[in-house]
Amino acid sequence: MDRRAFTQLLTMGAGTLPLLGADAADTDDPATDESAKSDKKATASAETKTNMSEPVNVADFQRLAESRMQHATYNYITTGSADEITLRDNVEAFRRMKVFPPLLKGVSKADLSTTVLNRRIDMPILLAPVAAQRMFHPEGALATARAAAAAKTVFAVSSSVGHSVEEVARAATGPKWFQIYVPKDRAVARQLVERVDQAGYEAIIVTVDLGEWKDADRRDRFALPKEMLVKHLRDVGYTQVTNEMSNEEVQAFNAQAWEISLSWDFFDWLRSITKTPLLIKGVLRKDDAEKAVSLGIDGIVVSNHGGRRLDGMPASIEMLPDIVEAVKGRAEVYMDGGIRRGTDVLKALALGARGVLVGRPYAWALGADGEAGVRKVLALLREEFENAMVSTGCSKIADINRSLLMS
């Protein structure tokens, strides 16, 4: 794939927000959108019809988002790469796991609080980096930041979220991590990292599984508007880009703006310019986890990019035990992909995760009802997780272990 094509995919999946072309905006034929419903099918089988004005679970928020959001924007959140095998398996892998609760533990309430990178938070449910949030709701990541702060948990902010480092930092005082896509210009990258440190972000996540390949996005003919791309590039630090430039000039600049072939050496460089804790996101292999630990990386996120990148990869939850075994407590291990219920959180922690990151659930909630929606979906996941803990006799996070799962 040539660089221009790859950077366009990177921009769609992890850069600034793609919008519909005029033709696509007029197209809302469900017969041409079979793939967009796959995640819905994966989560709807156990659900009954509900009052959609009062969502009671993540699946309700997904349906509400579909009814309220622009068709292609909903597809952007919901769909996965190619045949969506990995997207579906992320959800189904959790469902294949069975909880095996002990009886008569005398637990009536549970303390969900935990620590992540030495920061105490109220629950081990963190908000994953999700791009383009201003497309989901006008307040975008600003609304998400306020909701995360209210839930007293971490908001991992995508560098392509649609707001600058400083704008999100000012929106709320809750703990934040920053997920970076790396500018090719190392002076810009250095300045961006310095701004992240100055703004008070508590960790930097490097996502290493770059790019997306999604049929729905191509079918919907996403086209990146110049104004949004200009803001993104300027927010990152490419201040020479202006709205006075032609669309062709801006697109050509963007095609050369990003480091798309990272190596392990990047972490040596990053560590040389910041003392902020570092996480690597996109790890599925034991040897990669061992390499990350050898470099002193503080945290590992077991992830297949939510089934958005390369189809046919294993479910994140299935690879989590291998990564935990390889790390041997030398770094904190997190996972994302497929979390739809509080019991999913319990299962991930039982397999050794320090916490989980959720993406689509809060993205749907943001699209459905803005900040109030994100607050509500986080509260629902919290309540479900607390119920799972009480039902399995766990009064605190440390009580969760593999004995709660059928082998």
C-alpha positions as CSV (number, residue, x, y, z in Angstrom):
1,M,0.0,0.0,0.0
2,D,1.4,3.4,-0.9
3,R,2.0,6.1,1.8
4,R,-0.9,8.3,0.7
5,A,-3.4,5.5,0.9
6,F,-2.1,4.3,4.2
7,T,-2.2,7.8,5.8
8,Q,-5.8,8.3,4.5
9,L,-6.7,5.0,6.3
10,L,-4.8,6.2,9.4
11,T,-6.6,9.5,9.3
12,M,-10.0,7.8,9.0
13,G,-9.3,5.3,11.8
14,A,-7.0,7.2,14.1
15,G,-6.6,10.7,12.8
16,T,-9.1,13.5,12.3
17,L,-12.7,12.8,11.7
18,P,-14.0,11.6,8.3
19,L,-17.3,13.0,7.1
20,L,-19.7,11.8,4.5
21,G,-19.6,12.9,0.9
22,A,-22.8,14.3,-0.4
23,D,-23.8,11.1,-2.2
24,A,-23.2,8.9,0.9
25,A,-25.2,11.3,3.1
26,D,-28.3,10.6,1.1
27,T,-27.8,6.9,1.2
28,D,-29.5,5.1,4.1
29,D,-30.4,1.7,2.6
30,P,-30.2,-1.1,5.2
31,A,-29.8,-3.6,2.4
32,T,-26.3,-2.1,1.7
33,D,-25.3,-1.9,5.3
34,E,-25.2,-5.6,6.4
35,S,-21.8,-5.3,8.0
36,A,-22.8,-2.3,10.2
37,K,-25.2,-4.6,12.1
38,S,-22.8,-7.3,13.0
39,D,-21.9,-6.0,16.4
40,K,-25.5,-5.3,17.0
41,K,-26.4,-8.9,16.2
42,A,-23.5,-10.0,18.5
43,T,-25.0,-8.2,21.5
44,A,-28.8,-8.3,20.8
45,S,-29.6,-12.0,21.1
46,A,-30.1,-11.9,24.8
47,E,-31.9,-8.6,24.9
48,T,-35.6,-7.8,25.0
49,K,-37.4,-4.7,23.6
50,T,-37.0,-1.8,26.0
51,N,-38.1,1.7,26.4
52,M,-35.4,3.4,24.3
53,S,-35.7,6.6,26.2
54,E,-34.3,4.8,29.3
55,P,-31.4,2.6,28.3
56,V,-30.6,0.0,30.8
57,N,-27.5,-1.6,29.2
58,V,-24.9,-1.0,26.5
59,A,-27.0,-2.7,23.8
60,D,-29.8,-0.2,24.5
61,F,-27.4,2.7,24.0
62,Q,-26.2,1.1,20.8
63,R,-29.7,1.0,19.4
64,L,-30.4,4.5,20.6
65,A,-27.2,5.8,19.0
66,E,-28.2,4.1,15.7
67,S,-31.6,5.9,15.8
68,R,-30.1,9.3,16.5
69,M,-26.8,9.5,14.8
70,Q,-25.9,10.1,11.2
71,H,-25.8,6.8,9.4
72,A,-22.2,6.8,8.4
73,T,-21.0,8.1,11.8
74,Y,-22.8,5.3,13.5
75,N,-21.1,2.9,11.1
76,Y,-17.8,4.4,11.8
77,I,-18.2,3.6,15.5
78,T,-19.8,0.2,15.1
79,T,-18.3,-1.7,12.2
80,G,-15.0,-3.6,12.0
81,S,-12.5,-4.6,9.4
82,A,-13.2,-6.9,6.4
83,D,-15.5,-9.7,7.4
84,E,-15.7,-8.6,11.0
85,I,-14.6,-11.9,12.4
86,T,-12.4,-10.3,15.1
87,L,-15.1,-7.7,15.9
88,R,-17.6,-10.5,16.6
89,D,-15.2,-12.7,18.4
90,N,-14.2,-10.0,20.8
91,V,-17.8,-10.1,22.1
92,E,-18.4,-13.8,21.7
93,A,-15.2,-14.8,23.5
94,F,-16.5,-13.2,26.7
95,R,-19.8,-15.1,26.3
96,R,-18.0,-18.4,25.9
97,M,-16.5,-17.9,29.4
98,K,-18.5,-19.1,32.3
99,V,-18.6,-17.6,35.8
100,F,-18.4,-20.2,38.6
101,P,-19.5,-18.4,41.8
102,P,-18.9,-19.8,45.3
103,L,-21.9,-19.7,47.7
104,L,-22.5,-18.1,51.1
105,K,-19.7,-15.7,51.2
106,G,-21.7,-13.2,53.2
107,V,-20.9,-10.3,50.8
108,S,-23.6,-7.6,50.4
109,K,-21.6,-4.8,49.0
110,A,-18.3,-4.4,47.2
111,D,-15.5,-1.8,47.0
112,L,-14.8,-1.3,43.3
113,S,-11.9,1.1,43.8
114,T,-8.4,0.2,42.5
115,T,-5.1,1.9,41.5
116,V,-3.8,2.3,38.0
117,L,-0.2,3.5,37.7
118,N,-0.4,4.6,41.3
119,R,-3.6,6.6,40.8
120,R,-6.6,5.5,42.8
121,I,-9.8,5.4,40.8
122,D,-13.3,4.4,41.7
123,M,-13.6,1.4,39.3
124,P,-11.3,-0.6,37.0
125,I,-13.3,0.6,34.0
126,L,-11.4,3.2,32.0
127,L,-12.3,5.0,28.8
128,A,-10.3,3.9,25.8
129,P,-8.9,6.4,23.2
130,V,-11.6,7.0,20.6
131,A,-11.0,9.3,17.6
132,A,-13.4,11.9,16.1
133,Q,-15.7,12.4,19.0
134,R,-16.9,15.8,17.8
135,M,-18.7,13.8,15.1
136,F,-20.7,11.9,17.7
137,H,-21.7,15.0,19.6
138,P,-20.9,18.7,19.3
139,E,-19.0,18.8,22.6
140,G,-17.1,15.6,21.8
141,A,-14.2,14.8,24.1
142,L,-15.1,17.7,26.4
143,A,-18.3,16.0,27.3
144,T,-16.5,12.7,27.7
145,A,-13.9,14.2,29.9
146,R,-16.5,15.6,32.3
147,A,-18.3,12.3,32.4
148,A,-15.1,10.3,33.2
149,A,-14.2,12.8,35.9
150,A,-17.7,12.4,37.5
151,A,-17.2,8.6,37.5
152,K,-13.7,9.1,39.0
153,T,-12.0,7.1,36.4
154,V,-9.4,7.5,33.7
155,F,-10.1,9.1,30.3
156,A,-7.5,8.0,27.7
157,V,-7.6,10.8,25.2
158,S,-6.9,10.0,21.5
159,S,-4.5,12.5,19.8
160,S,-7.1,12.6,17.0
161,V,-10.1,13.1,19.2
162,G,-11.0,16.5,17.6
163,H,-9.8,18.7,20.5
164,S,-6.3,19.9,21.5
165,V,-4.4,18.5,24.5
166,E,-5.1,21.7,26.4
167,E,-8.8,21.9,25.5
168,V,-9.5,18.4,26.9
169,A,-7.3,19.1,30.0
170,R,-9.3,22.3,30.8
171,A,-12.6,20.5,30.4
172,A,-12.4,18.5,33.6
173,T,-10.0,17.7,36.4
174,G,-10.2,13.9,36.4
175,P,-7.2,11.7,35.6
176,K,-6.3,11.5,31.9
177,W,-3.9,9.5,29.8
178,F,-2.9,10.6,26.3
179,Q,-2.7,8.3,23.4
180,I,-0.2,9.5,20.8
181,Y,0.0,8.9,17.0
182,V,3.5,10.0,16.3
183,P,4.3,13.0,14.1
184,K,7.1,12.3,11.7
185,D,8.7,15.6,12.6
186,R,10.4,14.7,15.8
187,A,10.5,18.4,16.9
188,V,6.7,18.4,16.6
189,A,6.5,15.1,18.4
190,R,8.8,16.4,21.2
191,Q,6.8,19.5,21.6
192,L,3.5,17.5,21.7
193,V,4.9,15.3,24.5
194,E,6.0,18.3,26.4
195,R,2.5,19.8,26.1
196,V,1.0,16.6,27.4
197,D,3.3,16.7,30.4
198,Q,2.6,20.3,31.1
199,A,-1.2,19.8,30.8
200,G,-1.1,17.2,33.6
201,Y,-1.7,13.9,31.7
202,E,-0.6,11.0,33.9
203,A,0.5,8.5,31.2
204,I,1.2,8.3,27.5
205,I,-0.2,5.4,25.4
206,V,1.6,4.5,22.2
207,T,-0.8,2.7,19.9
208,V,1.3,0.5,17.6
209,D,-1.3,-1.3,15.5
210,L,-1.9,1.6,13.1
211,G,-4.5,2.0,10.4
212,E,-7.9,0.6,9.7
213,W,-9.5,-1.3,6.8
214,K,-13.3,-1.2,7.1
215,D,-15.7,-1.9,4.2
216,A,-18.4,0.2,5.7
217,D,-16.2,3.3,5.7
218,R,-15.4,2.8,2.1
219,R,-19.0,2.0,1.2
220,D,-20.1,5.2,2.9
221,R,-17.4,7.1,1.0
222,F,-16.0,9.1,3.9
223,A,-14.3,12.3,2.7
224,L,-12.2,14.3,5.1
225,P,-13.2,18.0,5.2
226,K,-10.3,20.4,5.0
227,E,-11.3,22.5,8.0
228,M,-11.3,19.5,10.3
229,L,-8.0,18.2,9.0
230,V,-6.4,21.6,9.4
231,K,-7.6,21.8,13.0
232,H,-6.2,18.4,13.8
233,L,-2.8,19.1,12.3
234,R,-2.6,22.4,14.1
235,D,-3.7,20.9,17.4
236,V,-0.9,18.3,17.1
237,G,1.6,21.1,16.4
238,Y,1.9,21.5,12.6
239,T,1.1,25.2,12.9
240,Q,2.3,25.9,9.4
241,V,-0.9,24.4,8.1
242,T,-3.7,26.9,7.6
243,N,-7.2,27.2,6.1
244,E,-5.7,29.4,3.4
245,M,-4.1,26.3,1.9
246,S,-6.0,24.4,-0.7
247,N,-7.5,21.0,0.1
248,E,-5.0,19.3,-2.1
249,E,-2.1,21.0,-0.3
250,V,-3.5,20.0,3.1
251,Q,-4.0,16.5,2.0
252,A,-0.5,16.3,0.6
253,F,0.9,17.6,3.9
254,N,-1.0,15.1,5.9
255,A,0.1,12.2,3.8
256,Q,3.7,12.9,4.9
257,A,3.0,14.1,8.4
258,W,2.9,10.8,10.4
259,E,5.4,8.1,11.4
260,I,3.8,5.0,10.1
261,S,6.6,2.5,10.5
262,L,7.5,2.6,14.2
263,S,10.1,0.3,15.7
264,W,11.0,-0.5,19.3
265,D,13.7,2.2,19.2
266,F,10.9,4.8,19.4
267,F,10.3,3.9,23.1
268,D,14.0,4.7,23.9
269,W,13.6,8.1,22.3
270,L,10.3,8.7,24.1
271,R,11.7,7.7,27.4
272,S,14.6,10.1,26.9
273,I,12.3,13.1,26.7
274,T,9.6,12.3,29.4
275,K,9.4,10.7,32.8
276,T,5.6,10.2,32.4
277,P,4.6,6.5,32.6
278,L,4.4,4.8,29.2
279,L,2.0,2.2,27.9
280,I,2.0,0.2,24.7
281,K,-1.4,-0.6,23.1
282,G,-1.9,-3.4,20.6
283,V,0.0,-6.3,22.2
284,L,-1.2,-9.8,21.5
285,R,2.0,-11.9,21.5
286,K,4.0,-13.0,24.5
287,D,7.3,-12.1,22.8
288,D,6.2,-8.6,22.3
289,A,5.1,-8.3,25.9
290,E,8.5,-9.6,27.0
291,K,10.2,-7.0,24.8
292,A,8.0,-4.2,26.2
293,V,8.9,-5.2,29.7
294,S,12.6,-5.4,28.9
295,L,12.4,-1.7,27.8
296,G,10.8,-0.6,31.0
297,I,7.4,0.2,29.6
298,D,5.0,0.7,32.5
299,G,1.8,-0.8,31.1
300,I,0.6,-3.1,28.3
301,V,-2.8,-2.9,26.7
302,V,-3.8,-6.3,25.2
303,S,-5.8,-5.2,22.2
304,N,-6.6,-5.9,18.5
305,H,-7.8,-2.4,17.9
306,G,-11.4,-3.4,18.5
307,G,-11.4,-5.5,15.4
308,R,-11.0,-2.4,13.3
309,R,-7.5,-3.1,11.8
310,L,-6.7,-6.6,10.7
311,D,-9.5,-9.1,10.5
312,G,-8.8,-12.7,11.8
313,M,-6.8,-11.7,14.8
314,P,-7.6,-13.5,18.1
315,A,-10.0,-11.9,20.6
316,S,-8.1,-9.8,23.2
317,I,-9.6,-11.6,26.2
318,E,-8.3,-14.9,24.8
319,M,-4.7,-13.6,24.7
320,L,-4.8,-11.9,28.0
321,P,-3.7,-14.9,30.1
322,D,-0.6,-15.4,27.9
323,I,0.4,-11.7,28.3
324,V,-0.1,-11.7,32.0
325,E,2.1,-14.8,32.3
326,A,4.8,-13.3,30.2
327,V,4.8,-10.0,32.1
328,K,5.0,-11.7,35.5
329,G,4.0,-8.5,37.4
330,R,6.7,-6.3,35.9
331,A,4.2,-4.0,34.2
332,E,0.5,-3.4,34.6
333,V,-1.7,-5.2,32.1
334,Y,-4.9,-3.9,30.7
335,M,-7.2,-5.1,27.9
336,D,-9.8,-3.7,25.6
337,G,-12.2,-5.1,23.0
338,G,-15.6,-6.7,23.5
339,I,-16.6,-5.3,26.9
340,R,-20.4,-5.0,26.9
341,R,-21.3,-6.1,30.5
342,G,-20.1,-5.8,34.0
343,T,-19.5,-9.5,34.0
344,D,-17.0,-9.0,31.2
345,V,-15.0,-6.7,33.5
346,L,-15.1,-9.4,36.2
347,K,-13.8,-12.0,33.7
348,A,-11.0,-9.8,32.5
349,L,-9.8,-9.1,36.1
350,A,-10.1,-12.8,37.0
351,L,-7.6,-13.4,34.2
352,G,-5.1,-10.9,35.5
353,A,-6.1,-7.5,34.0
354,R,-5.5,-4.5,36.1
355,G,-8.4,-2.8,34.4
356,V,-10.3,-2.7,31.2
357,L,-10.8,0.0,28.6
358,V,-14.1,0.5,26.9
359,G,-14.6,2.3,23.6
360,R,-17.7,1.6,21.6
361,P,-20.0,1.6,24.7
362,Y,-19.3,5.2,25.6
363,A,-19.0,6.3,22.0
364,W,-22.6,5.1,21.4
365,A,-23.7,6.8,24.6
366,L,-22.0,10.0,23.6
367,G,-23.8,9.9,20.2
368,A,-27.1,9.0,21.8
369,D,-27.1,11.6,24.6
370,G,-23.9,13.5,25.0
371,E,-22.3,13.9,28.4
372,A,-25.4,12.5,30.1
373,G,-25.3,9.4,28.0
374,V,-21.6,8.8,28.9
375,R,-22.4,9.3,32.6
376,K,-25.3,6.9,32.3
377,V,-23.4,4.1,30.5
378,L,-20.5,4.3,32.9
379,A,-23.0,4.1,35.8
380,L,-24.7,1.0,34.3
381,L,-21.4,-0.8,33.7
382,R,-20.4,0.1,37.3
383,E,-23.7,-1.3,38.7
384,E,-23.4,-4.5,36.6
385,F,-19.8,-5.0,37.8
386,E,-20.7,-4.4,41.4
387,N,-23.5,-7.0,41.1
388,A,-21.1,-9.5,39.6
389,M,-18.6,-8.9,42.4
390,V,-21.3,-9.4,45.1
391,S,-22.7,-12.4,43.3
392,T,-19.3,-14.1,43.3
393,G,-18.5,-13.2,46.9
394,C,-15.9,-10.5,46.2
395,S,-15.9,-7.6,48.5
396,K,-12.9,-5.9,46.9
397,I,-11.0,-6.1,43.7
398,A,-8.2,-8.2,45.2
399,D,-10.8,-11.0,45.8
400,I,-11.3,-11.5,42.1
401,N,-9.2,-14.5,40.8
402,R,-9.3,-17.3,38.3
403,S,-11.2,-19.6,40.6
404,L,-14.3,-17.6,39.6
405,L,-14.1,-18.9,36.1
406,M,-14.8,-22.4,34.8
407,S,-11.6,-23.9,33.4
